[in-house]
Amino acid sequence: MYKSCFKRIIDFTLVSFVLLIIWPFLLIISIWLHFANKGAGIFFFQERPGKNGKIFKVIKFKSMTDERDKYGDLLPNEQRITKVGVFIRRTSIDELPQLFNVLKGDMALIGPRPLRIDYLPLYTKDQRRRHDIRPGITGWAQINGRNTISWTKKFELDVWYVDHVSFLLDLKIVYLTVMKVLKKADINSCEDNIGIEKFNGNN
């Protein structure tokens, strides 16, 4: 019952309350990014697979400018990322706009992280089960190593979560996520952009 009904109700209620509290903070970050990004925009949108593989656009705060070289090509990431961009990544503030994804029903607070759509053809049958539930802002894999474990292990943890979803487990994940963010543990701004060759057999 929790997995199929109450989890969504709790997510919607909790996120609505949190957004009412933190909207002034989000506004300040948005204004800061507006100037820091030099007209590149405040938000970053990217298509990701959600529940049952349905594609949606994940929302993050944009941490880079769109500066280009004389040939019209984007400059390397390390040259485009701003000081505020580094800050919001290190503190995971860049993930906060995903609360709106949760409000819309694209995501949950807790679940497997939504990865890039070009990874979809590379999943094994068992790994595809990570899409049996809504993806999350944080998840079981994130509090059990995040970028210090292999892709295969991450998917095993994701599928384990799918099979063991419970209210108490979600509370545990929330608590451990907060601890990791405060300690800046296992933080890696490129988690969702690791090369596809890292999948199955090339970990």
C-alpha positions, 0 to 999 in steps of 0.5 A: 500500500505504501509503495503504490499509494501513500509514498506518492501522497507523502511526497506531494504533501512534503514537497509542497510544504518544503517549497513554501518554506524555501521559496525565498532561498530558491529565488535568491539562488535564481537571481544569483545564477541569472547574473553569474551565467551571463544570459545562459539561463537559470535552469538546466533541462535534460530528458531522462527516463522515469517510471516505466521508461516514460521520458520526462525533463529533469530540472536542475539549476544551471551551473555553467555559462554558454560561452563559445570559442571563435568557431562557435563551439562551447568552451570546455566545462571547466572554463564555463562553470561559474563560482556559484556553479561550483558552490551549488554542485558541492552543496547539492543545491543544484538538485533542488529544482527537482522538487518541482519534478516530484510535485508534477509526479515525474519523480519521487523524493526517494528512488533510483536516480534518473540517468541519461536516455542513451543508457536505456539500450544497455540495461540488462533485463534485471537492471530495467526493473529500476524503472518499475517505480518513479526515479528519485532525487536521492536513493539507496545507491546514493547513500551506499557509495554513489560514485565509489562503486561500480555501475553494476553495483549501483543497479543491484542496489537500485533493484534491491530498493525496488523490491524493498520499498518501505516507509522506514527505509525511505526515512533511513535514506533521507537521514543518511542523505542529509548526513552525506550532504553535510559532510560533502561525502561521495559528492561528484557533479558528473555522476550522471555523465559518466561514459556509457562504456562504464556499463556491464563488464567495463566497470 
